[in-house]
Amino acid sequence: MTRKPKLLIVEDEAAIRDGLVDVFVYHGFDVESRGDGAAGLDEARTGRYDLVLLDVMLPGMNGFDVCDAIRAEDRDQPIIMLTAKGSDEEIIHGLTLGADDYVAKPFSIQQLVLRVKAVLRRSEAGRLDGHTITLVSGVVVDTGNLSGRAGETELAFTRREIDILRYLAANAGRAVSREELLNKVWGYARNLGLETRTVDIHVAKLRRKIEANPKEPANLITVRRAGYRLLLAGA
């Protein structure tokens, strides 16, 4: 029998929490839920979940702190945050802390389910045998261990960051658009029509790790009106 994907929902509003539990159970998930940040973090730390759906506004310990604590221990755990609609500050902060993506409230239940399923598919596909990527500046990335080195500086990456680097490296001869990255790295269908800053913020995070000067990138460059291109050593 196929194993059901395990989902942890951390949401303090009981009506929303219970509604999400019912929806995801209906869609074939094995679901647990918690109503505050500390309890959600304790449950996430068990390592039993394929994805954590995490609200920002939680009593006691907010979603940002929970996300940060999870990432400090597990760089491979898929996390989607639920944020206030149009709150750029929340979106940027959550993604900077290591969330894979965000969904703004009020949200479409159908789109939320599609995005959770997509992130799970891509996360599973990303857990392949690792290899080394060497960038034009000499930065070396070990995709299997989610780590790297820039000179004497050790680097640590999340699974999503590694997936971005892997895809860009595999397509190093051309610029890759934001839409293509959402489709190939996050697994989102092109017809979802998402308005999201996810890709740009993840690229900014990567540049802070792999570039000597993130404002003048040498490895991960922007190609105007086309997207992003990764420059590899010897290419």
C-alpha positions as CSV (number, residue, x, y, z in Angstrom):
1,M,0.0,0.0,0.0
2,T,1.3,3.5,-0.9
3,R,2.4,5.5,2.1
4,K,0.3,8.6,2.7
5,P,2.3,11.9,2.8
6,K,2.5,13.2,6.3
7,L,1.6,16.9,6.8
8,L,1.9,19.0,10.0
9,I,-0.4,22.0,10.1
10,V,0.5,24.7,12.7
11,E,-2.3,27.3,12.8
12,D,-3.9,29.0,15.9
13,E,-7.3,29.7,14.5
14,A,-9.3,26.6,15.2
15,A,-11.8,27.0,12.4
16,I,-9.0,27.4,9.8
17,R,-6.9,24.6,11.3
18,D,-9.8,22.1,11.4
19,G,-10.9,23.1,7.9
20,L,-7.3,22.5,6.6
21,V,-7.1,19.2,8.3
22,D,-10.3,18.0,6.7
23,V,-9.2,19.2,3.3
24,F,-5.9,17.5,3.3
25,V,-7.3,14.3,4.8
26,Y,-9.7,14.3,1.9
27,H,-6.8,14.6,-0.5
28,G,-5.1,11.6,0.9
29,F,-2.7,13.1,3.5
30,D,-1.9,11.8,7.0
31,V,-2.4,15.0,9.0
32,E,-1.5,16.2,12.5
33,S,-2.1,19.8,13.7
34,R,-1.0,22.1,16.5
35,G,-2.4,25.4,17.7
36,D,0.7,27.2,18.9
37,G,4.2,27.7,17.9
38,A,6.0,25.8,20.7
39,A,3.8,22.7,20.3
40,G,4.3,22.9,16.5
41,L,8.0,23.1,16.9
42,D,8.1,20.1,19.2
43,E,6.1,18.1,16.8
44,A,8.1,19.2,13.8
45,R,11.3,18.1,15.6
46,T,10.1,14.5,15.6
47,G,11.1,14.4,11.9
48,R,8.0,12.5,10.9
49,Y,6.6,15.0,8.5
50,D,7.0,15.3,4.7
51,L,6.0,19.0,4.9
52,V,5.1,21.6,7.6
53,L,2.4,24.1,6.8
54,L,3.2,27.0,9.2
55,D,1.2,30.1,10.0
56,V,3.1,33.3,10.8
57,M,0.9,34.7,13.5
58,L,1.0,32.2,16.4
59,P,0.6,32.6,20.1
60,G,3.8,32.4,22.2
61,M,6.3,31.5,19.5
62,N,5.6,33.0,16.1
63,G,6.0,31.2,12.8
64,F,9.2,32.9,12.0
65,D,10.9,31.6,15.2
66,V,9.5,28.2,14.5
67,C,10.8,28.2,11.0
68,D,14.2,29.4,12.1
69,A,14.4,26.7,14.8
70,I,13.5,24.0,12.3
71,R,16.1,25.2,9.8
72,A,18.8,25.3,12.5
73,E,18.3,21.5,12.9
74,D,17.0,20.3,9.5
75,R,17.9,22.0,6.2
76,D,15.9,19.3,4.3
77,Q,12.5,19.8,5.8
78,P,10.0,21.3,3.3
79,I,8.1,24.3,4.9
80,I,5.3,26.5,3.4
81,M,4.4,29.5,5.4
82,L,0.9,31.1,5.6
83,T,1.3,34.9,5.6
84,A,-0.9,38.0,5.6
85,K,-1.9,39.0,2.1
86,G,0.3,41.6,0.6
87,S,2.7,41.7,3.5
88,D,6.1,41.9,1.8
89,E,7.9,42.2,5.1
90,E,6.5,38.8,6.2
91,I,7.1,37.2,2.9
92,I,10.7,38.3,2.7
93,H,11.5,37.4,6.3
94,G,9.9,33.9,6.1
95,L,11.8,33.0,2.9
96,T,15.0,34.4,4.2
97,L,14.7,32.2,7.3
98,G,14.5,29.2,5.0
99,A,10.8,28.5,4.1
100,D,10.4,26.9,0.7
101,D,7.5,29.1,-0.2
102,Y,4.6,31.1,1.2
103,V,0.9,31.3,0.5
104,A,-0.9,34.6,1.3
105,K,-4.2,34.7,3.1
106,P,-7.0,34.6,2.1
107,F,-6.0,31.7,-0.2
108,S,-7.6,29.4,-2.6
109,I,-7.9,25.9,-1.0
110,Q,-7.5,24.3,-4.4
111,Q,-4.3,26.3,-5.1
112,L,-2.9,25.6,-1.6
113,V,-3.4,21.8,-2.1
114,L,-1.8,21.9,-5.5
115,R,1.2,23.9,-4.2
116,V,1.7,21.5,-1.2
117,K,1.6,18.5,-3.5
118,A,4.0,20.2,-6.0
119,V,6.6,21.0,-3.3
120,L,6.4,17.4,-2.0
121,R,7.0,16.0,-5.5
122,R,9.9,18.2,-6.2
123,S,11.4,17.7,-2.7
124,E,11.3,13.9,-3.2
125,A,12.8,14.2,-6.7
126,G,15.6,16.4,-5.3
127,R,16.8,13.7,-2.9
128,L,19.0,12.2,-5.6
129,D,22.7,11.1,-5.5
130,G,24.7,14.2,-5.0
131,H,27.5,15.7,-7.1
132,T,29.8,18.6,-7.0
133,I,29.2,21.9,-8.8
134,T,32.2,24.2,-9.2
135,L,31.3,27.8,-10.0
136,V,33.4,30.2,-12.1
137,S,34.7,32.0,-9.0
138,G,35.9,28.7,-7.5
139,V,33.0,28.2,-5.0
140,V,32.4,24.5,-4.7
141,V,28.9,23.1,-3.9
142,D,28.3,19.5,-2.6
143,T,24.7,18.9,-3.6
144,G,24.4,15.7,-1.7
145,N,25.5,17.1,1.6
146,L,23.7,20.5,1.2
147,S,27.1,22.2,1.8
148,G,29.9,24.0,0.0
149,R,33.0,26.0,0.4
150,A,34.1,29.5,-0.7
151,G,37.8,29.6,0.0
152,E,38.1,28.8,3.7
153,T,34.5,29.6,4.4
154,E,32.1,26.7,4.8
155,L,28.6,27.1,3.3
156,A,25.3,25.5,4.3
157,F,22.3,25.4,1.9
158,T,18.7,24.3,2.2
159,R,17.3,21.6,-0.1
160,R,15.5,24.2,-2.1
161,E,18.6,26.3,-2.7
162,I,20.5,23.1,-3.8
163,D,17.6,22.3,-6.2
164,I,17.9,25.8,-7.7
165,L,21.7,25.4,-8.2
166,R,21.3,21.9,-9.7
167,Y,18.7,23.1,-12.2
168,L,20.7,26.1,-13.2
169,A,23.9,24.1,-13.5
170,A,22.1,21.6,-15.7
171,N,21.1,24.5,-17.9
172,A,24.2,26.6,-17.6
173,G,24.3,27.4,-21.3
174,R,21.3,29.7,-21.2
175,A,19.2,32.0,-19.0
176,V,16.4,30.3,-17.0
177,S,13.2,32.3,-16.4
178,R,11.5,32.7,-13.0
179,E,8.5,30.9,-14.5
180,E,10.6,27.9,-15.5
181,L,12.2,27.7,-12.1
182,L,8.8,27.7,-10.4
183,N,7.8,24.9,-12.8
184,K,10.9,22.8,-12.7
185,V,12.2,23.4,-9.1
186,W,9.0,24.0,-7.1
187,G,6.9,21.9,-9.4
188,Y,4.1,24.5,-9.9
189,A,2.1,24.2,-13.1
190,R,2.5,27.0,-15.5
191,N,-1.2,27.7,-15.6
192,L,-1.4,28.5,-11.9
193,G,-0.7,32.1,-12.7
194,L,1.2,32.7,-9.5
195,E,2.3,36.2,-8.5
196,T,5.2,35.3,-6.1
197,R,8.5,36.7,-5.1
198,T,9.8,33.3,-4.1
199,V,12.3,32.9,-6.8
200,D,13.9,36.3,-6.5
201,I,14.2,36.0,-2.7
202,H,15.8,32.6,-3.0
203,V,18.3,33.9,-5.6
204,A,19.1,36.8,-3.3
205,K,19.8,34.4,-0.5
206,L,22.0,32.2,-2.7
207,R,24.0,35.3,-3.8
208,R,24.7,36.2,-0.2
209,K,26.3,32.7,0.2
210,I,28.1,32.2,-3.1
211,E,29.1,35.7,-4.1
212,A,32.0,37.7,-2.8
213,N,29.9,40.8,-3.6
214,P,26.2,39.9,-3.9
215,K,25.5,43.3,-5.5
216,E,27.9,42.5,-8.3
217,P,27.4,38.7,-8.8
218,A,30.0,36.7,-10.6
219,N,28.4,33.3,-10.4
220,L,24.7,33.7,-10.5
221,I,23.9,36.5,-12.8
222,T,20.7,38.2,-14.0
223,V,20.0,38.2,-17.7
224,R,17.8,41.2,-18.4
225,R,14.2,40.1,-19.5
226,A,15.3,36.5,-19.6
227,G,16.0,35.3,-16.0
228,Y,19.0,33.8,-14.3
229,R,22.2,32.1,-15.5
230,L,24.7,30.1,-13.4
231,L,28.4,30.4,-14.6
232,L,30.4,27.2,-14.1
233,A,34.2,26.8,-13.9
234,G,35.5,25.6,-17.3
235,A,32.3,26.4,-19.2
